[in-house]
Amino acid sequence: MPFTRGKKPTTGLASKIPRLGNVNPEKKEDGPQVKRSSSPPHGAPKKRTAFVDITNVSGLKFNTALSARRQNIHMHVSMFIGRLRSGQVPGEFDVDLQYWDDCCMAPEYAKEIFDYLKRREEKFVLSDYMSFQPNLNPGMRSILVDWLVEVQENFELNHETLYLAVKLVDHFLSISPVARETLQLIGSTTMLIASKFEERSPPCVDDFMYICDDAYRREEVIAMETSILQTLGFDINIPIPYRFLRRYAKCAGVGMDTLTLARYFCELSLQEMEFLPVRGSLLAAGCLLVALVTKDLGGWTPMLEYHSGYGLEEVAPVARSLQAMLVCMPDSRLKAVRSKYAHKVFFEVASLPLVEFNVLEDALSQ
């Protein structure tokens, strides 16, 4: 059941945690303290240090030699990685070179990581499973996704958590037939699992019981969590389009406003069964292409083709489907995504005029 936007639920997160501040435990009084002598007892063996002398007093020459050796190793490793990257990524396509000194960006592994994620997508290809679900229909799924967007926004969760939760819902429903009454329980439980996977401080079970208006008991949530994980074989590291979208935006060198517009298109597509079979990497490419054309920033470049692995002929059909979705617009009852991206925090991209079909076709025909 949706709840008031912008008011983060407080049940469960802090109310049940005892306050630990200003605690002064009593100190034990064991009587007068007697200082022990450092000299060994009579007849005891003489103490010896484990590493003899570990100070810099007599080991200056050793430390100097060690520092020089470390520098030499670092130089050889840098040369090796440089030769590796020079043979892997052509200079004109090396978007990670500017982050070479930032170890947090992992520039030497960035392309390999996304190539691996792209290969891993083959394991998680989905098809329209609604014929397998006699008690559900696409409209029910769209309402569930719309509600999950509200949950993500009110709990202030990462966008990766939302995308992973929707993926978990789809993969579970593609395997296990369910009753209509359990759909919200499945959605909230997948968000709980995704939070544990993606968040530094995930909400607890009580919070997800609260957002469901206590329609389910704790035992039901835990049992559903077990069922979902066992059904999916505990393999929940599913590649999501949001990660690819951030990578492609970096390759295109676009600003945060253009990336946010592409994210808006991508989040709207979560509600549509039409995009269920589309791989996340290809969907992200289509979303960015429509955003680039909408902002009049060009089309599909060789840089994007190299890093995505998709040519324009592969991205164009997805871009056309996204444009058709935007023109028709989803069900009027599904307002969470549009309301979210109409906010100033998201550059009010939901209120931007749509690109004309002929303009998009011109960009796709180049």
VENRA-V522929 format. One record per helix or strand. SS is the DSSP state (H for helix, E for strand). FROM is the first residue (numbers start at 1). LEN is the number of residues. Records with the same first field share a line. If there is no record, write none. Layout:
# VENRA-V522929
SS->FROM-LEN / FROM-LEN
This chain:
# VENRA-V522929
H->60-29 / 91-3 / 97-3 / 103-3 / 110-15 / 130-3 / 138-17 / 159-15 / 180-19 / 205-7 / 218-14 / 241-12 / 256-14 / 273-3 / 280-15 / 302-7 / 312-17 / 336-5 / 344-3 / 349-3 / 357-8
